[in-house]
Amino acid sequence: MAFTKVCTLKDIPEDKGLKVEDGETSAAVFKVEGKVFATQDLCSHGLWSLSEIGYLEGDQVVCSLHMGKFCVRSGKVKSLPPHQQLKKFPARVEGEDVYVAFDEGYIAE
């Protein structure tokens, strides 16, 4: 699994995500209770950036376009109108550096 350094822990806001990219693939990185999670950046319902325009409520990211919610831990839909969950990316922290495996994105079951 190939991990790419995308930011440091200090770069990730407490109340929203941070958009990170690797070529044509973008992800939203979130920090919840000291843990880091990465999902696809675009809402599966309205193709709206979850990191740039969404915000966190606990471990759920809220899409500000239609107010749909997703769990950043699992990618699962927590509030409609979205029906399709988010793709997750493996993320890890080494010291203060955050890494994401863009080529290993998956839909959690």
C-alpha positions as CSV (number, residue, x, y, z in Angstrom):
1,M,0.0,0.0,0.0
2,A,1.5,3.3,-1.1
3,F,0.9,6.2,1.4
4,T,1.5,9.8,0.4
5,K,2.2,12.6,3.0
6,V,-0.6,15.1,2.6
7,C,-0.4,17.4,5.6
8,T,0.4,17.7,9.3
9,L,-2.0,17.3,12.2
10,K,-1.9,21.0,12.8
11,D,-3.2,21.6,9.2
12,I,-6.5,19.8,9.8
13,P,-9.2,22.2,11.3
14,E,-11.1,21.0,14.3
15,D,-14.5,21.7,12.9
16,K,-14.2,20.7,9.2
17,G,-12.1,18.7,6.8
18,L,-9.0,19.5,4.8
19,K,-8.9,18.9,1.1
20,V,-5.9,16.9,-0.1
21,E,-5.0,15.7,-3.5
22,D,-2.8,13.2,-5.3
23,G,-3.0,13.8,-9.0
24,E,-6.6,13.5,-10.1
25,T,-7.8,12.0,-6.8
26,S,-9.0,14.3,-4.0
27,A,-9.9,13.3,-0.4
28,A,-11.2,15.1,2.7
29,V,-9.1,14.5,5.8
30,F,-10.8,14.8,9.2
31,K,-9.6,14.8,12.8
32,V,-12.1,13.4,15.3
33,E,-11.1,12.7,18.9
34,G,-7.4,12.6,18.0
35,K,-7.9,10.1,15.2
36,V,-7.5,10.9,11.5
37,F,-10.0,9.7,8.8
38,A,-10.0,10.2,5.0
39,T,-13.0,10.0,2.7
40,Q,-13.8,11.1,-0.9
41,D,-14.1,14.9,-0.9
42,L,-17.3,15.2,-3.0
43,C,-20.7,14.4,-1.5
44,S,-22.2,11.4,-3.2
45,H,-25.5,13.2,-3.7
46,G,-24.7,16.7,-4.9
47,L,-21.0,16.6,-5.9
48,W,-20.3,19.3,-3.3
49,S,-16.9,19.6,-1.5
50,L,-17.3,18.2,2.0
51,S,-13.9,19.6,3.1
52,E,-14.2,23.1,1.7
53,I,-17.9,23.8,2.3
54,G,-19.0,21.1,4.7
55,Y,-18.5,21.0,8.5
56,L,-18.2,18.5,11.3
57,E,-20.8,17.6,13.9
58,G,-19.0,15.1,16.1
59,D,-17.9,12.3,13.8
60,Q,-20.3,13.2,11.0
61,V,-19.6,15.6,8.1
62,V,-22.5,17.7,7.0
63,C,-22.8,18.6,3.3
64,S,-24.0,22.2,3.4
65,L,-25.7,21.9,0.0
66,H,-28.6,19.6,1.0
67,M,-27.7,18.9,4.7
68,G,-26.9,15.2,4.2
69,K,-24.6,13.7,6.8
70,F,-21.9,11.0,6.6
71,C,-19.9,9.2,9.3
72,V,-16.2,10.1,8.6
73,R,-15.2,6.8,10.4
74,S,-17.1,4.5,8.1
75,G,-18.3,6.7,5.1
76,K,-21.9,5.6,5.8
77,V,-24.9,7.8,5.2
78,K,-26.3,9.1,8.5
79,S,-28.9,11.5,7.2
80,L,-30.7,11.8,3.8
81,P,-30.9,12.9,1.0
82,P,-27.6,11.0,0.1
83,H,-28.2,7.3,-0.5
84,Q,-24.6,6.3,-1.5
85,Q,-21.9,6.2,1.2
86,L,-18.5,7.8,0.7
87,K,-15.4,6.1,-0.4
88,K,-12.9,5.7,2.4
89,F,-9.1,6.0,2.1
90,P,-6.6,4.4,4.5
91,A,-5.0,7.1,6.6
92,R,-2.2,7.0,9.2
93,V,-0.2,9.4,11.3
94,E,3.5,9.2,11.9
95,G,4.6,11.8,14.5
96,E,2.8,15.0,13.3
97,D,2.6,13.9,9.6
98,V,-0.6,12.6,8.0
99,Y,-0.5,10.0,5.2
100,V,-3.2,8.8,2.9
101,A,-3.3,5.8,0.5
102,F,-5.1,7.3,-2.5
103,D,-4.8,4.1,-4.6
104,E,-6.5,2.0,-1.9
105,G,-9.9,3.7,-1.7
106,Y,-12.8,1.5,-0.9
107,I,-16.5,1.4,0.1
108,A,-16.9,0.0,3.6
109,E,-19.4,-2.8,4.1
